[in-house]
């Protein structure tokens, strides 16, 4: 991490004098590169993060779309006063190295949400990949089990059957509750107590089978 930040600091002075049109063009080139190789990036995302290929493909294309949108932004100068006595304006200038954390569940598109505007503004963003760490069957009361993880540190839990797979997460602080949605398996094979085919994370809210989960 220290080496990544140092490298970002080293190139920052040159980025501050790069014309904004050049920055825009670089964001568009990055977006085009993602689109040109979206299949490979999507398969890599599926292998690394685990989401279905169709979802991974959508995320890669959305990342490119966002970068092109960021390239259309401007850095306007706001004139606060322009009189015979004084002139004052507000300018948006680069601030330096920007830290951007991309959660595991949408690692590409959430990274682009931060990367695009930061680079457009003339900042630098260090690149650093946190390796996956798996905790083998941690205690039930530990935060890594009871709360949602935003980094690559998933717990590997042991269950004694499909009913326990459903029951235990529903008791967690960041629980899982039934949600309406298309069936992943025939209704006859659903575990007892499960009234819908898909589940979503929520803070212990109660949801009817036809009601989507709260954000």
N, C-alpha and C positions, 0 to 999 in steps of 0.2 A: 504493500500500500504506500509506504514512504517513497519508494522508487517511482510509482505511478504519479503521485502528487508532484514530486520533484520534476519529472518530465513535463507535466502540464504547466508548471511554473516557468520552465525554461523557454517554452514556445509562446507564452502569453504575450510578451512585448510585441512580437511580430503580428499576432492576431489583432491587437488593438488598432493597428494602422491599416488593416485589410479593409478595403471598401466594402460597404454592406452589400452591394450588388454581387461582389465576388463571393461573399458568404452565402447569399441566396443561391447562387449557381452551384456551390458545393453541396448544399442541402438537397437540391434537385438531383444532382449526380448520385448522391447517396441513396435517395429514394429510387432512382432508376435502377441502380445496382441491386437493390433488394427485390424489385419486381423482376428483373432479368433472371435472378437466381432464386426466386421465391420457393420453388419446389425443394431445392436442397436445404434452404434455411428452414422450411416447414418441417422437413423430415428430421433435421437436427434438433429443432425445438421439441418435437414429439419424443425423440430419443432421450433428450436431456431433462425435459420437464414432465412429460407423460400425458399431455393432452392429446385428444384424437387428431389425426392428420388434418381433417377438414377444419377444425378449430385453429390449428396451428397455421394453416394456409391463410385463413382469414386474418389472423393476427399479424402475419408478415405483411400482407397487403395493406392492412390498416396502418401499420407502422410507416410504410411508404407514403400513404395518403396524408398522414399527419405531418411528415417532414415537408411535403410539398405545400401543405397549408401554412406551416411555420415560415416557409420561404417567402410567402406573400406579405408577412407582417412588416411593419415599419417601425422606426425609432423616431417618432416625431419630436420636434423641439417646441416646447410650450413657452410662449412669450408672456411673461408675467407683467412686465411694464416696459413701455417704449415711449419715453417722454423726453422733453428737453433737459430734464434734470438727471435722468438715469435710465439705464437699460438693464433689464433682468430677464433671464430665461432659464428654463429647466431642461437639461439634456440628459438623456439616458446613455450612460457610458459603461464600458466593460468594468467589472469589479475584480476579475482575477479567476482563480480556480474555483469551479463549482462542483460540489459533491452531489451526486444524483444516485439515489438508491432505488433499484428496480425490484419490487417484490417478485416472488417466484411464480405467482399464478398467471401474470401477464408480463413476463420479463422483457419482451421486445417492445411492445407498444407503450408500456409505461416508461421504459427507458427513453423512447423517442419523444414522449410528452415533455421530458425535461431537457433532453439533448438538443433538440431542434431550436427552441427559443434561446437556450444558453449560448449555443454556437453562433446564432444569428446576431446576438448582442455583442459578440467579440470575446466571449469568455472561453476558457478551456475546461474540458471535463476529463478527468483521469479515468482510464479504463482499468478495472480490477475485477477479477472473477473470484468469488468466494466458493471454494470447493464444497461439495455436499458432505455433510456430516450426519450420520444416522445413529440415533440413540436406541440401543437395544432394550426394549421393554422397560422404560423408565417408570417410576412410581406413579400411581393413578392421580395423586394429588399435586403432582409437579405442574408448573406453569406450561411446560412444553406439551403436556397432554390436555390441560384444561383450557388453554387459550389458542387462538389462531396464530400460526407461525408465518412471519413475513420474510423469512430467510431460508436458505437451504439446510435446515436442521430438523428433518422430520423424525418423529418417534416411530419406532417399529413395535407395534403392540401385538400381544397374543390374545386370541379369543377362543372361547370354547364352543363356538357354533354361530350360525347366522343370526339367531335371536339376540345373542349377546353383542354382536356387531352393531345391531340397531339400538339396543337398550343403553349400552354404556355411553356412546356419544351424546345421546339425548339428555344425559345427566350432567354433561360438562358445562362449564361456565359459558363457553362459546359453543353452544349445543347444535345439534342437527335435528331438524323437525321435518315431518312429512310435508311434501309440497306437491301440488298438482303438476302433471306432466305426462308425456307419453310413456308407456310401459316399456321397461327394458327386458321383462320376462313375463310369461303368462301369469295372470292374477292368481291362479291356483298355486303357483310356486312362491308367492310373496311370503316373507316371514310373518309370524303372528304379530299383531299390533301395528303393522305397516299398512296404511290406507292409501298410499300413493307411491308411484314408481320412482320418483326422483327425490332427492333430499338437497337441502341448501343450508349454508351456515347462517346462523343468526344468534342474537344474544338472548337465548332462552325465551323467545316470543312464541306464542301459541298460534298456530296457523291451521285453518280448516283445509281439507283437501283441495278445495277450489280456490283458495286464497293464496296469492303469491307471497313469498316471504318479504318481510320488511327489509329495507336497505341496511 
